[in-house]
Each structure stands twice: as C-alpha cells, then as structure tokens.
Amino acid sequence: MAGLREIKKQRTREMILKNSMELFTQKGVDEVGMRELAQVCGLGIGTYYNYFKSKEDVIFSLFRENLNSAITNKPFRVEENESNADNLANNYKAIFQELMIHKNIADEFLSLAYNTKNMADNDSVAARLTPQIVDLYWGWVQPLFRSAGIIIRTEEEEGFRRMLWHHFLSSFHAYTSSFGAEESIDYIRFTSRHLLGGLNSN
C-alpha cells in the first residue's frame, strides 16, 4: 500500500508541475498566485501546499525538470579538435537553447538564484533544491573532464562544483540578457578559458 501511495503522490506531483507550467506560460509567472495554481490542478489550496509550499518552490522544481530534460536531449559532446573552452561554450549553447523553450521559467529561476538572501537561508527553497540542480549539471559536464584528463582532487571538488555552477549561471544570464545570445558565446568562451586554464591534466 505504501508503494501505491508513493506512486499516486508522484503522479500528482507531475500533474501539478505540468499544469503549473502551462498556466505560467499562458499568463506569466508574476500574474499567477498559489490559489490559481491549485485551481488549475483541480486541488484545494491545502492539498497543493502539501506538495509545494510556495511559488518559488514550484519554479525551482520546474527548472530542475527542465534542466534534466535538456541534458537528456543534449548530452555533453566532446569534439576532439576543439579546445576545452570551446567545448564547454558549445555545449552550454546547446543546453541554453533547450532551457529557453520555457524562457519565463528560466528568467524567474535566474532571478531567484541570484537572490543572495535565498541562498543564505539554510531553510529556503534555494538552499534545499539548488544542490539537486547542481548534481544534474555536474554529472552532465563530466565527459569534458574525462576527455581532457582533468583531475580534481577530492578535497577541492565541492569548491570547484560551486565555482563551475556559478559560471554556468553567469553564462546563462549573459545568454538571456540584452547582450544577445550569439554575442554571449564569445564571452562564455573567454571566461571558460580562464576557468579551465588553471586545471591540471594527465
């Protein structure tokens, strides 16, 4: 019975995210409140809160699902004739294009991700869900390290994960900004060279 309950809860959660995504797309994130999200899902507000405590919770969860879909559709491809920086920039571009299918979610996530107050609060949605999102990203980028023979010592891994994730965020922010998608790729290549240039390889 416990297994069936968990399956039902997971299906309800997936339905909530799907319907919430559609409503955000139709009306815009800022125009939708929690009560309307519950209504479009056919749930009472109390039941909705059992799954998601805030709109921020929904946004982070949707971005995590979108990133998971993006890296599934666009696994990291290493071109042997390209530099590490070019490989990183080219793969970022492929992922960003996937994420921009749901631009409203991407924009809202970036706004929340750059809110230092959220990250400083250990009980916040950002503090709880960001590590899961970073894990997805970290697994996706591993082919670059394996191909280049880059060795990251265990005691340095956590710090480098955070640094590389912030590079991903800043690159995505540049890609979505008025700077322009194509123009931002040159910026990403430049910053990637500096980021990866100091790493040791075999």
C-alpha positions as CSV (number, residue, x, y, z in Angstrom):
1,M,0.0,0.0,0.0
2,A,2.8,2.4,0.8
3,G,4.3,1.8,-2.6
4,L,0.9,2.7,-4.3
5,R,0.6,5.8,-2.2
6,E,4.0,7.0,-3.3
7,I,3.2,6.3,-6.9
8,K,0.0,8.3,-6.6
9,K,1.8,11.2,-4.9
10,Q,4.5,11.2,-7.7
11,R,1.8,11.2,-10.4
12,T,0.0,14.1,-8.6
13,R,3.3,16.0,-8.3
14,E,4.0,15.5,-12.0
15,M,0.4,16.7,-12.9
16,I,0.9,19.8,-10.7
17,L,4.2,20.7,-12.4
18,K,2.7,20.1,-15.9
19,N,-0.4,22.2,-15.2
20,S,1.6,24.9,-13.4
21,M,4.0,25.2,-16.3
22,E,1.1,25.6,-18.8
23,L,-0.5,28.3,-16.6
24,F,2.8,30.2,-16.2
25,T,3.2,30.1,-20.0
26,Q,-0.3,31.4,-20.6
27,K,-0.4,34.2,-18.1
28,G,3.2,34.9,-17.0
29,V,4.8,33.9,-13.7
30,D,4.1,37.2,-12.0
31,E,0.3,37.1,-12.8
32,V,-0.3,33.7,-11.2
33,G,-0.8,33.1,-7.5
34,M,-0.8,29.9,-5.4
35,R,-4.6,29.7,-5.3
36,E,-4.9,29.9,-9.1
37,L,-2.2,27.2,-9.4
38,A,-4.2,25.0,-7.1
39,Q,-7.5,25.6,-9.0
40,V,-6.0,24.8,-12.4
41,C,-4.8,21.5,-10.9
42,G,-8.2,20.7,-9.5
43,L,-6.8,20.7,-6.0
44,G,-7.7,22.5,-2.8
45,I,-5.1,25.1,-1.7
46,G,-4.3,22.9,1.3
47,T,-3.6,19.9,-0.8
48,Y,-1.4,22.0,-3.2
49,Y,0.6,23.2,-0.2
50,N,1.3,19.6,0.7
51,Y,3.3,19.3,-2.5
52,F,4.7,22.9,-2.9
53,K,4.9,25.4,-0.2
54,S,5.5,28.5,-2.4
55,K,5.6,29.7,-6.0
56,E,9.4,29.7,-5.5
57,D,9.3,26.0,-4.8
58,V,7.3,25.4,-8.0
59,I,9.8,27.5,-10.1
60,F,12.9,25.7,-8.7
61,S,11.2,22.3,-9.3
62,L,10.2,23.2,-12.8
63,F,13.7,24.4,-13.6
64,R,15.2,21.2,-12.2
65,E,12.8,19.2,-14.5
66,N,13.6,21.4,-17.5
67,L,17.4,21.0,-16.9
68,N,17.0,17.3,-16.6
69,S,15.1,17.2,-19.9
70,A,17.7,19.5,-21.5
71,I,20.7,17.4,-20.5
72,T,18.9,14.2,-21.6
73,N,18.2,15.7,-25.0
74,K,21.7,17.3,-25.3
75,P,24.3,15.1,-23.6
76,F,27.7,16.7,-23.3
77,R,29.6,16.2,-26.6
78,V,33.3,16.5,-26.7
79,E,34.8,17.4,-30.1
80,E,38.4,16.3,-30.1
81,N,39.5,19.1,-32.4
82,E,38.1,21.8,-30.1
83,S,39.7,23.3,-27.0
84,N,38.2,22.7,-23.6
85,A,36.8,26.2,-23.5
86,D,35.2,25.9,-26.9
87,N,33.7,22.5,-26.0
88,L,32.2,24.0,-22.8
89,A,30.9,27.0,-24.6
90,N,29.4,25.0,-27.4
91,N,27.6,22.6,-25.0
92,Y,26.4,25.5,-22.9
93,K,24.8,27.0,-26.0
94,A,23.0,23.7,-26.8
95,I,21.7,23.5,-23.2
96,F,20.7,27.1,-23.1
97,Q,18.7,26.7,-26.3
98,E,16.8,23.9,-24.7
99,L,16.1,25.8,-21.5
100,M,14.9,28.8,-23.4
101,I,12.0,26.8,-24.7
102,H,10.5,27.8,-21.3
103,K,12.0,31.3,-21.1
104,N,9.6,32.5,-18.4
105,I,10.7,29.8,-16.0
106,A,14.4,30.3,-16.9
107,D,14.2,34.1,-16.2
108,E,12.4,33.6,-12.9
109,F,14.8,30.9,-11.8
110,L,17.8,33.1,-12.6
111,S,16.2,36.0,-10.6
112,L,15.7,33.7,-7.6
113,A,19.1,32.0,-8.0
114,Y,20.9,35.4,-7.8
115,N,19.0,36.4,-4.7
116,T,21.7,36.1,-2.0
117,K,19.1,36.2,0.8
118,N,17.6,33.0,-0.5
119,M,21.0,31.2,-0.6
120,A,22.0,32.5,2.9
121,D,18.8,31.0,4.4
122,N,19.5,27.3,5.1
123,D,15.8,26.6,5.3
124,S,15.0,28.3,1.9
125,V,13.8,26.5,-1.2
126,A,17.0,27.6,-2.9
127,A,19.2,26.0,-0.3
128,R,17.2,22.8,-0.4
129,L,16.9,22.4,-4.2
130,T,20.0,24.0,-5.6
131,P,22.2,21.0,-4.6
132,Q,19.9,18.7,-6.6
133,I,20.2,21.0,-9.7
134,V,24.0,21.3,-9.3
135,D,24.2,17.5,-9.2
136,L,22.4,17.3,-12.6
137,Y,24.8,19.8,-14.1
138,W,27.9,18.2,-12.6
139,G,27.0,14.8,-14.0
140,W,26.4,16.3,-17.4
141,V,29.7,18.1,-17.6
142,Q,31.9,15.1,-16.6
143,P,32.7,14.0,-20.2
144,L,34.7,17.2,-20.6
145,F,36.9,16.3,-17.6
146,R,37.4,12.7,-18.7
147,S,38.3,13.6,-22.2
148,A,40.8,16.3,-21.1
149,G,42.3,14.1,-18.4
150,I,41.4,16.8,-15.9
151,I,41.9,15.7,-12.3
152,I,40.0,17.4,-9.5
153,R,41.2,16.3,-6.1
154,T,38.5,15.2,-3.6
155,E,39.2,18.0,-1.2
156,E,38.8,20.5,-4.0
157,E,35.7,19.0,-5.6
158,E,33.0,20.8,-3.6
159,G,34.6,24.2,-4.2
160,F,35.1,23.6,-7.9
161,R,31.5,22.4,-8.3
162,R,30.2,25.6,-6.8
163,M,32.6,27.7,-9.0
164,L,31.6,25.9,-12.2
165,W,27.9,26.1,-11.3
166,H,28.2,29.9,-10.8
167,H,30.0,30.0,-14.2
168,F,27.0,28.2,-15.7
169,L,24.6,30.6,-14.1
170,S,26.5,33.7,-15.2
171,S,26.9,32.4,-18.7
172,F,23.1,31.6,-18.9
173,H,22.4,35.1,-17.6
174,A,24.5,36.6,-20.3
175,Y,22.8,34.4,-22.9
176,T,19.3,35.5,-21.8
177,S,20.2,39.2,-21.4
178,S,20.1,42.1,-23.9
179,F,23.8,41.4,-24.6
180,G,22.4,38.9,-27.1
181,A,22.6,35.1,-27.4
182,E,25.3,34.9,-30.1
183,E,27.4,37.7,-28.7
184,S,27.3,36.0,-25.3
185,I,29.1,32.9,-26.7
186,D,32.3,34.8,-27.1
187,Y,32.0,36.0,-23.5
188,I,31.4,32.4,-22.4
189,R,34.5,31.1,-24.4
190,F,36.6,33.8,-22.8
191,T,35.5,33.1,-19.2
192,S,35.8,29.3,-19.9
193,R,39.4,29.7,-20.9
194,H,40.2,31.4,-17.7
195,L,38.1,29.0,-15.6
196,L,39.6,25.8,-17.1
197,G,43.1,27.1,-17.9
198,G,44.5,26.5,-14.4
199,L,43.3,22.9,-14.1
200,N,45.9,20.1,-14.2
201,S,45.5,17.2,-16.6
202,N,47.4,13.9,-17.1
